[in-house]
């Protein structure tokens, strides 16, 4: 622990003392009941993070003005006293593990969740949508603003009465207070618009009303977008000046960034470095040295967290999605188990995209159980059980380690020299290197298990399987690039001095794809894989990059953060886009593409065909036959079932526990039956 001592230094803020410097920031979950109360799963989710050692847990964005201020399909509420008892029970659970608690109170304004507005028009500072393409809100009247202020004060008082140690006011991320602070949203000409002092007036009134409600000894945190990272929005220097109008009554400055239209810098995209946003908190700390600051931004490693504290860039470290992925982050760091940290990939698929874009409960690519975590390990198998896993990608590794952790004897076969499969291969792209963190974690986890044997460079055969006589077979053989029968494609891919490649060619021979300057690149396929290739070449100085997609838009199935980030790249590097266009034939140095009946030739120095992936399960028919003949259970998972993302494979892999449970139950029932027969005979 000594090398990370700064993380574990206690910190007292008025009457709240934190046992360490790690903060779980507010992150929406869509776990609440539809009436705004806690669900059992939601309480369990937070309990895991408290149990994991987190110093301060901030309850997600809670509605203080229903329905106009609501945000999310299933959001917690505290707009009247009936919610206090549930919030009190939440605090009892968190405090039992030594965690302090805060709650973020918020009015969504123009970002209000549309399906919950009961047909009403959202409200804001002005008639400006909170995101391009969103409905236009109506400006709040001056008389209505006093009710908004009262909502915040009443919410803060309820937080105090419910047993929270702190309250956080949300003044960023395109919510109502942010809509008044930002010149992008606020076009008012009254005393609440125009100059910075006027734009800060509502936030100032809210902060002062909250302080009056909770008294002088109760900590108040303020979260805000230090730099909106949009042309015409507040810059960091603008925000530093604006803070002076309401900072006096605030104890903690939670320094975030961005608005809805720069969301990839609020919910950080994958290739942003650890702690990238810390220069903002340092600037806030320098301007307001008597205030405590919180920084965030892809912080995963304890070394980085320690550096940020020791260098004075922040007093507290917010680890958001990292605690979704690894609720025991603090305890593992304190116990010297850094090698077992399940680090967030910043893929934003199960968390941000599920909640914001799809109105689903959050999930996690690398953590298949957000509610119960490792509870399964306390229920080992009661019978000797053998399992064979075919394929050492992320799905196969997750199934193998999970089964071994409950006492199953597992052997895994991987045909390649390395583990991790397609995830490890994609991670060879510089902007996707974080994906390898999951593979590393899985390998480290596997090394801890004596009852898990891994064979690399070994393609499993039916003879291998028969020799092991398994009770369960898991097939996780992954996927291969989809290469449809397009005229000239196969011929070009088989040439010696070719210029046409698949994604597998790039990933498995990166050393031969290092020339960028002067290169004209054409990519066929505007999904995740094709856009990864565009990103790789466009950001490294290719002369011209072109992308072709059959559908009406690029990245149709991408999560919203990655899509927004990719569209930023397309615009920034002037990528030529051809949508509703179809590859007709492939030549030596050009693709023939059809759009609305017109054929266009697209010349290239390098052409990439990235039309997705297809399931690859060469042994499945034989495995199914073997399973039937020998009474063996078989579980086909991940891309070998249907080519998808890592998240689906991880969750299916964890479902091996259900397969094991069925096997255990059948054996138990058989044992009871045999015992009954013996009793009858006797």
C-alpha positions, 0 to 999 in steps of 0.5 A: 500500500505504501507506494499508493499512500496518497490514495488512502489518506483520510480527508475531512470535509466539514463533518464528513471524513472520507477513509480514502480519496476514491469517489464513485461519481453519479452514474445513471443505471436505469435500475430503479423501479418505475415509481422512482424507488430503489429496486433490490438489484440497485441496492445490491449494485451500490452495496458491491461498490461500498463493500469494495472499499470506495471512500465516497459513493455518490448516488446517481442523478436523482429527480427533484422535480417530477416530471419536468426535471426527470432524466432516464427511463427508470430514475430515482426520485426525491421530489417528495418525502415519501422517498426519504425512507428508501434513501435512508435504507440506502445510506444504512447499507453504504455506511455499514461498509465505512463508505460516506455518501452523497447524492446528486440532485438535478433538474434535467431541463431540456434534457428531460427524458421525452417518454416521461414528460407526458406530452409536455414541452421541456423547459430550459433557459431558452428555446435551444435543444440540449442536443442537435436534433432534440425537441425545442424546449420553452424558456422558463419564466422568471416566476418559474425559476423561483420554484426551480430554486425551491426544488433544489433546496427541498431536495438538499434538505431531504438528502440531509434528512435521509442520512447522506453525508453530502449533497452534490448540485449538478451544474454541467453536462447540458442539464438545466443549470448548465443550460443557463451557464452556457452561452450555447443554450442561454440566449436570454436578454433578462437578468438571467442571460447575457453576461457571465454574471447573469448566466450564473445567477440561477446557479448562484441562487440554487447554491445559496438556497441549498446552503441555507437549507442544510446549514453551515456544517453540511458539505456541498459539492458542485459538478460542472463542465469546466470546458464545454469543448464546443465552439462558442461554448464556455472555455476553461478560462470562462468557467474559472471566471464564472465560478466566482459568482457562486463558489463561496458556499461550495466545499467540493468542486467536481470538475468535469467537461463537455456537453451533449454534443461533445459527449465523447469528452464527458463519457470519455472515449476509449483512446483518451489517456488516463487522467486526461482531464486533470489539467482542468481540475489543476486550473480550478485548484490554482484559482480557488486553492481553499476548495477541494477538487475532484478529477476524473477521466479514464483513470484506471491505474493506482499509479496515475491516481496517486500522481494526480493527488501528490502533484496537487492536480486534485484532492479526490479521484472519481472512478466512474465506469472503472467501478462498474467494471471493478467494484473492488478497485480500492480493496484490490489496490490496498491488498496488492492485487493490482494484477487482478483489477478488471479495468474498464475499457471505455467501450461505453456499450453496456453503460452509456449506450444502454442507458442513454440511447436504448433506455435499458438497464446498464451492463458492462462488457467486462463485468457480467454481474453488476449485482452479485459480483463474486457471490458464485464462488461461495457455491462450489460444485459438490460432484467431480466435474470436468469441462473442455473449452474450445477457444481461448478468446475472451468468451472462452477464457471467461467461461473457463475461469468461472467454471474453475472458480467453482471447482470444475476441472477445466482444460482449454484449447486455443489454436493460436499461440496467444490468448484473447482471440479477436479482442487481443487482435483488435487491441493491436490498433493503437486507439483500441489498445485498452481492450487488451487490459481485459485479456491481461486480467483474464490471463492473470485470473487464470494463472491463479487457478490450479484446476485450469489447464490451458493449451495454446498452439493446439487445435482441439480435435474430437480425439482430444475431447474423447480422451478428456471424457468431459461432463461439459463442453464449451465451444467458443471458437469465435468469428472470421471476416465476412467476405461475400462472393463479390466479383474479383474479391477472392482473386485479389485477396489471393494475389502475391503483391496485392493491395486489397485486404481484410481486417484480419490481414491488417490486425495480424500483420500490423508491421506491414501497414505503417506507411501513411503519408501520401496513401489513398485508402478506401474502406468498404463497410461503415460499421465498427470494423471499417471505422476502426480502419478509417480512424487508424489511417486518418489520424496518422496522416493518410492523404485521402481516406474514403469509406463506403457503406450500404446503409443510410448512415455510418456506424448504425450499430455503434454505441453513441459515444464511439459513433460521436467520436468517429463522426468527429474524425470523419469531419476533422480529417475530411473523410469522403463518405459514400452511403447507400452504396454497394461494392460491385467488383474489386480490381487491382487498385480500385473498387467499383461501387454502385449508388442509385444505379450509377457505378463509380470507380474508387481508386486506392493505394490500399483497399480494405473490405470490412463487411463484418464478421461471421460465426466460425464453429467448425466442430459444432456438428461433431460436438453435438453428436458426441454430446448426444451419444455420451450424455454431455452438456454443450454450451456454444457462446460468443462469436461462434454462436453469432458474431457480436461484441465482447459484452455478449460473449462475456455474459454468455460465458458467465451463464456456464454457472447455469449449465453447471447448476443444471448438471449438479441438480440432475446428479442430485436427483439421480442420487436421490433416485438411486438411494430410493431404489436401494431403500426399496430393495432393502 
